[in-house]
């Protein structure tokens, strides 16, 4: 790491999470042998709607899930150098997370939250009308109709432009509801597509099916989240990353969004090289970058090269995040073997 960059980043360290408050401290949960917190059972059930709820103590997807696989020892793909070159070896990493209207928000709700039926306008045949075994509908809070920041792009009711993701976590059942192209018309909820994931299982979309992500993956498990960054435990999952175009898909992705020659397929996994020195970064940044070494980045969408997705959260300080992320380049990463881990996860599917 360049010493001048390290000094600038370290100088800003004290200001990054100055707005951290008591509600960002997670309950004490005993870690497993790998240092990760175990399954969390809430002491009581809250009926409140909580925007950007602190879910750091929750186990999001099984430890064996593709998002949570330790890929630090996975072999490098034979096309790694080619993919890195195609993306651009000098391309800077970018933190796609910030105060509103940038990044993707999420909402915590209880199991008693009322369900609203959603009309799917683009991928109705591949969209989930509701959670398996439950009535049709998504637990959309009333606040989302009239208040900002509940939907990506921060416009009340979603407006009509942009990706407009809406991510809702039923904290009691640990069920994730995701929509994109979300909009309240004044009489009904509409979305381009919707997908529901039981976060206690390794459920994967059908081959060829999209989700609210081009790759057919869940979005929420791959976000850089403020609650996890300020928590004392390490981050134990991969992050979602975009590239400008893609070429087919590989596991764990289930859907393709292009066939650009030379581009990596959706589902490709990049890993920050073990040799990259991250010791000069402040603790919170080391935590994020260590996760990139241990769990990597999964190519989940077409967009801007090396944009790593995080939450839309007023507590982020991009004066800190930007210089740290921008000090990393595509050449600091390698691509692990295509589809690595599939046999392991398949053998433990419920």
N, C-alpha and C positions, 0 to 999 in steps of 0.2 A: 504494500500500500504506500503511495506517495506520502512523504512525511508532511508536506504542506496540507494535503487533503486531510490527513489524519488529525492534524492540529486544528483545522477548521471545524471538522466534525466533532472532535472532542470538546471544543470550546462551546459548541451549541448544546452539548449533552444535557446540561442542567435545565435547559428550557423546554425540552421535548415534552415531557409528561408532567409539567408543573401543575396542570389542572386536574391531575389524578385525585379522586376523592375516595372516601371510605367505601363507596359502593363498588369500587373496582377491585377490592380485596376479596378473593374467592374463599369459600369455606375450606377448612382443613380436610384434605383427603389423603389417605395413605397411598404412597406411590407403589407401583409394582416393581419387579426386579429391574426393569429397564428405566426406572425413574419417572414413569408416566403415572398420572393419577388414575385411580380405578373408577368403576361405575359409581355414579353419584346418585343417591336417593334423597330427594328434598325432604326436609323435616316437615314442611307444611306446604300446602298447595295455595298459590296466589291466583286470584282471578284477575289481577291487573294486567293490562297491556303494557309491555315494557319495550320501548324502542331501544335497540342496541343493548339488550339485556346482558348482564355479565353471565356468560355460560362457560367460563373457563374451567370450572370444576366438572362439567358434563363430559362424558365420553361420547364424542361424535363419531359414529360408525365403529365397528369392532376394530381391535388392534390389527387384525389380519386384513383389513380393507386396503385396497390399492392406494387410497389417499394416505394411509398410515404406515405403509411399508417402509422399513429401513432399507434404503437402496445404496448405502455407503459402500458396500462391497460388490455391488452388481457390476458385471462386465461392461466395458465400453462397446457401443455399437460400431460395426465396421464402417457405417456411414456418418459417424460422428463429425469428423472433420469437414465433410461435405455439407452437412446441415448447418454447422457453425458458420462456414463460409457463406452459405446462401443467406442466412439471416444477416450476416455482416459481423466480422470478428470484432470490429471497433464500436459496434452499437452499444450505447449505454443502457444499463438497466434503469427502468423508470417505475417509481412507486405510484400506481394508479389507485391512490387512496388519499383522502383529504377531507377538510370540512366541506359541507354542502356547497355546490351541487355535485361534487366529484366523488367517485367510489360507489359502492353498493351498500345500502342499509339492510338491516334485518330486524325482525320484530319477534319478541317472545310473548306467547299467549298461553293461557291455561286450557285444559281439556274441556272446559265449559264454554269456551268462546263460541258464539253463534256462527253457524256455517252459512256462507253465501254462495249461491250457484254462479258459475262463471261461464260466459259464452266464449268459446275459443274460435278465433277468426282465421288462423293460418294453418295450424297443424292439429285440427280437431281430432283426426283419426289416431294421432299419436299422443294425444294429451290425456291425462288422468282427470276424471271428473271429480274424484275425491279419493280419500284413503281407503285401501282394501278393507272390507268388512264394516265400513262406516257409511253413514248417509252421504249423499252427493253434496259437495260443496267444499269451500276453502274457508278457514277461520279468519276472515279479513276484518280487522278492527274498523269500527265506524270512523275513527279519527282519520283514517287514510283518505276519506272522501274530501275532507276540508282542510286538513293540516299538511304542511310540507314535511319532507324528509322521510316519509314512510315508503316512498317509491323512489327508485333510482331517478336521478335528475332533479329531485327535490320539489317537484311541482305538485300541489294538492290535487288528488284525483288522477294524477298521471299524465295529463295532457295527451298530445297525439304524436310526439316525436321522440326519438331516442330509444334506447333499449328498454328502459322502464322496468327493470327487474323488481319484483316484490318477493321477498324471502320471509317466510313465517315459520317459526319453530314452536310446535306444541311441546312445551317444556315438561309436561306430565307424562305424555306418551312417547316423547322423543321422536316425533314425526315431523318431517320437513316438507313444507308446501312451497313450491316455487312457481312463479309466473314471469313471463316477460312480455313486453308490449302491453303492459297493464294500463287500464283506463276505466274510470268511473264515468259513465255517459250521462249521469243524472237520473237514470232509471235502472241501470244494470251494470255489473262488472264485466268487462271484456278483457281478453288477453290473447296474444298471438299463439301462445302455447302454455301448457301447465304440466308439471311433473311432481309426483309425491314420492318421498323416500322415507322408509322406516330406518331411522338412524341406529337401530339396534341390530341390523342385518347387513349382509353384503349384497343387497338387491342391486341388480344392474339392468338397464333398459334393454329391450329386445334389440337384436341386431338390426341395424338400419334405422332405428328410432332416434329422433332427437330428444332434447329435454328443453330446458330454458337456456341451454348452452349448445353451441354448434356441435360439440363432441358427444352430446348425450349424457354428460356427467352432471352431478349435482354441483351447484355453484357454491353454496354456503361452506362446505367442508374445506374448500380451497382458498378461502379468503384470509388475508392478513388482517387479524382482528385486534383492536386496541386492548380488549379485555385479556387476551392471551399474552400480548407483549408486556403488559405491566404486571402480570401474574408472576409468582415466584417459580412456577414449574416451567420446564422447557416446552417449546412448541414441538408437537410430535406429529406433524402432518405436512404434506406437500402443499405448495401454493399453485394457484391458477395463473397461467401466463398466456399471452396472446402473441401471435406472429402475423405478418401482413397477409399471408396466404398459406394454404395447406394443400396436401396431396393425399387424399384418402384418409383412412383412419386405422389405428392399431389399438389393441386392448391396452387400457381399459375403456377407451372410447367405444361408442356404438354407432356413431353417425359421422358422415363425411360432409364437408362444406367446400369442396374444390378439388381440382386435379392439376395444380400448378407444378410443372416439372421442376424437380430439384428441391421443392419445399418439403419440410417435415410433415408427416401425417399427424392429424389430431390424435392425441393420446401419447405422443412422444414425450419422453421424460428427460429433462436436463438436470444435471447435478453440478453444483459449485465444486470446483476441483478441491481435493483434500489439501493440495499444496498451496492454495490461496491463503495468505496470512490475513486473518481477520482480528488479530489481537489488538490492533490499534484503534478499533472502533469502540464507542461507548457500549455498555452492557446490553441495552435494549436492541441495538443494531447487531451486535454479535449474536444475540438470540435469534433474530430473524435469519441472519446469514448462515448460522449453524444449521438451522432447519433446512436451508437450501443444500447444505452438504449432506445431511443425513436422509432427507426425504425428497428433496428436489423440487422441480417445477414441472407441472404437467401442462402441455399445450392443449388448451381447451377451446380456443376460439380464434377466428380471424379478426385482426384489428391492427394495432400498432406493434411493431417488433419489440419484444422484451418488456412489455407492459405487464407488471405483476399486480394482480387485482387485490385490493383491500377494501375496507369498509368506508362508507361515507360517515364521517364522525368529526364533530367540531373539536374534539380533543387532539386530533393529529396536528403536528407542527411540521409542515413541509419544508420549513427553513432548516429543519434537522434531517428529515427523511431524504430530500432531494440530493444534497451533496453526498450522502452516504451511498445511496443507490447508484447515483451517476458515476461513482468511483469504480463501480464494477462494470465489466464489458462482457459481451458474448464470448470472447476468447477465454474468459475465466471459467467457462462452463464446458462440460462435455455431455454427450448424449449417451445414456445407458442403453443396453441391448433392447431392441424393439420387443415389446410385449413381456419384458422380464417380470416375473412374479405371478404370471397367470396360473401356472400349475399349482402354485402354493395356495393362492386364494381360492381357486376352483375346488380344491380338495377339502376346504373347510366351509363351503357355502352351506347355509341352513337348508 
